[in-house]
Amino acid sequence: MAMWSRALKHAFTSSAEARRCFPATELARLERRIQESEQEHAGQLRFVIESSLHWRDALAGMGARERALQWFGQLRVWDTEHNCGVLVYLLLAERKIEIVADRSIARRVPAAAWQEVCDVMGRAFVAENHVAGLEEGLWRLHALLVRYAPQHGVLPGDELSNTVIVR
C-alpha cells in the first residue's frame, strides 16, 4: 500500500509546483551565479529540479539517487575534459536532494561534505525557503570546489550549460 501512496503523491505533484517554488527570475539569477562560480574552480555544475517521477517509476520503487544518476548520464555531466562535473538533483515530491559528482571530483571531496550540502538545502526547503536553499547549496558547493578542485592552468571554459532544469 505504501508504494501506491507514493505513486499517487508523484502523480499529483505537477511541474506547476516546481515553477511556484522556483520562479524564473530567481533561477536566472542562480544561473548567473553558477557561471560566476565556475570561473573560480575546475568544477562544472548542473542543477535539476524535478517535481515528480512518473507514477509508474515511483510505484516500481525508483529513488531519487537512481533518477539523479539517469539525469547525470542524460545531461552528459560526466563528459567534461577533466571529469569534473557535479549534478545537484532535487526531487520536489519527496523533498529529496542528491549530488552526483564525476570521478575526478568524487575522489577528492569527502562524502560527508556532499551530504552536508544536501542537509543544508533540505532544511531550507522544509522552511519553504526554496530559492535560498539552492543559493546556499551553490555557495557551499563553490567553497568545496575551490578547496578540492582548484583551477590549474587554462581550463576549457564553460563546458556544461548553466541552465537550471525545472520539470
N, C-alpha and C positions, 0 to 999 in steps of 0.2 A: 504493500500500500504506500509506503514512503516514496518509492520510485515514481508512482503515479502522481503523487502530490508534487514531487519535484518537477515532473514533466509538465504538469498544469501550471506551475509557477513560471516556468520558462515560456510556455505557450501564451501566457497572458502578460508577459513583460515585453513591451514594444520598444522600438527604436525611439519613439517619442519621449520615453522616459530618459533615455540617454541624452537626447537633444535638450531636454529641460534641465538636466543636471549639469550639462557641459555646453553652454551657449557658444555659438560660432565665433563671436568676438573674443571670448576668453580663450578659445582654442587657438585662434590666430596669434594671440599674444604668447601662448605657450610654445607654438611652433617657432616663433622668433627667438624665444629663449633657448630652445633646443639647438637652433643654428648657432647662437652665440656660445653656448656651452661647448659644442663640438669644436670650436676654434681653440679651445684650451686643453684638449686631451685627445688621445687617439681613438676614443670610443665613437661608435655610430649608433645613435638612439632611434628607436621606433616606439610609438605608443599606439595601442589598440584598445578601444573601449567597445565592448560588445554587450548589448543589452541583455541578450539571452542566447542560449543554444537552441537549435531546433528541438522541438519537444521529443522527437524520436531519439536524438542523441542524449538528451537528458534522461530519458527512460532507460536507455541502454547503459547508463552509468558513466558516460563521458564526463571527465572532470575538467576543471579549469586548467590544470597543468597540461593535460593532453591537448586541449584546444590551443593553448599558448604555443605548444610545440608545432601544431599544424600551421598557425599563423607565422611562426618563425621560419618555417620552410617555404610557405606560400609567398611571403614577402622577401624571401632570399636574404634575410638578415645575416645568415651565415656566409654570404657571398661578398665579403669585403676583402680588400687586398691583404689586410693584416689580421683577418679573423677576429675583428673587434666589435662586432655588432651586439647590441643589447636590446631586447624586446621587453617592454612593460605592458602587461596584459591585464585588463580589468573585466571581469565577468559581473556585470551590474546586477543581474537577477539574484546572485548569491553573495554579492559583495566580496568576491574572491579576487586576489591580486597575485599575479605570478610574474617573476622576472626570469627570462631565459637569456643567458649570455653565451656568446660564441667561445670556442675553446681557448683562444688566446687570453681573453679576459677572465673566463670562468676559472682558469687555473691560478690566477693571481689574487682574485678577490675572495675573501672568506665567505662561505655560505651564510654565516650568521649576519654578515653585513648586508647581503641582499634581503634577508628576512627582516632585518631592522627597517629597511626602506619600505617593505610591504606593510609592516606593522604600523608605521607612522602614517602611511597613506590610508590604511584601513581605519585607523582611529578618526581621521579627518572625515572619511566618508560616512562613518556611523554618526558623526556630529552634523551631517548634511553640509559639510564644507567641501564639496566635491572638487571644485577648481583649485582651492587652496591645497587640497590633498595632492593633486597632480603636481602643483608647483613645488610643494615641499619634497615630494618624491624626486622631482627633477633636480632640485638643489642638492639633495643628498647623493643622488647618482653622480652628479657633477663632481662633488667632493671626492667620492670613491674613485672615479675615473682619473681625476687629476693626480690622485695619490698612486693608484695602481697601474694606470695606463697613460703615463705622461707622453706628450708629443716628443718624438725623436726624429730630427731631420724634417724633411719635406714630406708631408702627408698627402695622399691622393685627393684631398678635398672632401666635399660632402658627397659620400657615396650612396647614402640612402636618403629617401625622401623624409623631410621633417613633418610632413602632414600627419596629424593625429587622425587615425581612422576611427569613426564612430558608426556603429551599426546596430 
